[in-house]
Amino acid sequence: MATASLTTISTEHSTVVIKPPHGDRAHQPAGDQVKPGLSTHGWFSVIWIIYLFDYADRFAISAVLPAIQKEFALNDAQLGLMSGSLFLGLAILAVPCGLAVDRFSRKYMISIMTLVWSVATWSTGLAKSFTGLIVARIFVGAGEAGYNPAGYALIAAWYPQHMRGTMVGLFNMAQPLGVGLGVILAGQLAAQFGWRAVFGVLALPGILLALVMLFAPDYKTSKVSVSGKKAVRTGLMDTLRFIGGNRTLQWIYLAQLPITVYIMTCAIWGPTFFVRQYGLTLAAAANAVGMITIIAGLGALCGGWLSDRVSRNNPKSRITICLLYLAIPLVFHSIAILGSMRGLSWPLFVACYGFGQFFAAANWGTLVAAGLDQAPPHYRATSQSFLPMFQAIATLGAGIVSGLLSDMFGLPLTMWSLLLVGMIGGILVLNAARKSYDNDRRNTDSMGEFTVEVE
């Protein structure tokens, strides 16, 4: 049903009621084939750019670890602890921030969180001690805690289900692109102005974008019944009961532990690995990691797009295809890492490593879309907040464990061991999620119909 002021989009758990923003067409066809207007795409671009700087601020420190290690006389274990400390703040606040997003406001929470992590990024460059570095990084993580759940919730409201994998995949392209941008900029800025200048420069865009988000559209959720529509407000216990009854979401969360341990080990130690194994300068290593990560970032978009295609008649296929997305990095990263210990040439290393990174990135948007498919609108931000919480726990562990193992066995053996744990563990856990998917989807459908009104 559509009028000159409202457009409805039927999805699997909800009917999206859109009030067209200024500049969008008021008359659009009803049903799931409605195409979002230019204003929607414009605001998607804003949250995408914020996500880009989220990851640039998060991982720029990887490019300057050797400089920080030299200035503060740190060992690898201390570097790992410092790198992973960001994720302590993220792990503690991920679920509370997700709940605040669902209960309060997505756009205002995004503004607050972006401002907090940008100021904390600035503070990283001002740190005068190892303790000061850790405190600053914890606050960066605290600010970033609820951002991607808020972004996912907005995407699920702005776009119909048949576009969800593609748009979430496109959104998640900002992760590797942000990592690449942060590492490349950090390497160049550190070479010219010193490592402290990196964090002052990267903090500024976030402060400006936090102000822009104050004007973004938001949405509210209502439940449809025979007596009409009733506004829905989410409580923590209600959300926890829903998640507690959904095995698929639980398996998706659990899969983040092994997968993230390896992915974040690569992000933290990539430039250092290149310096040690191939004798690159810090700037050259940062450029190499950045370019590989940016190119591999296309995997997030391609993976989400392919999941939309294969899941049209069988939603469970979103998870099934993730098994392939994990198996390919297992093979090609093994070739790259073990080959680097036996004289594998630099071009062949880059080809194998980059190909593996492409498919490792492909699982991000696909798993998020699978989780969004399972959750009603009023639970989406909170349920998605468990993803960064588990990722943060795994990353904190990855920073500490990888540093300790590197001191004992060397960086190449450490990375290969964590590759085996990450990819094989992820495949086993997601196979369990695939088996529970259909039953959990039916249980969610039985909760009723909801409307999402986008203002």
Secondary structure, DSSP 8 states (H G I E B T S, - for coil): -B-SS-EEEE-SSEEEEE---TTS-S----STT----HHHHHHHHHHHHHHHHHHHHHHHHHHTHHHHHHHHT--HHHHHHHHHTHHHHHHHHHHHHHHHHHHT-HHHHHHHHHHHHHHHHHHHTT--SHHHHHHHHHHHHHHHTTHHHHHHHHHHHHS-GGGHHHHHHHHHTHHHHHHHHHHHHHHHHHHHH-HHHHHHHHHHHHHHHHHHGGGS--EEEEEEETTEEEE----HHHHHHHHHT-HHHHHHHHHHHHHHHHHHHHHHHHHHHHHHHH---HHHHHHHHHHHHHHHTHHHHHHHHHHHHHTSS-TTHHHHHHHHHHHHHHHHHHHHHHHHTTT--HHHHHHHHHHHHHHHHHHHHHHHHHHHHHS-GGGHHHHHHHHHHHHHHHHHHHHHHHHHHHHHH-HHHHHHHHHHHHHHHHHHHHHHHHHHHHHHHHHHHTT-EEEEEE-
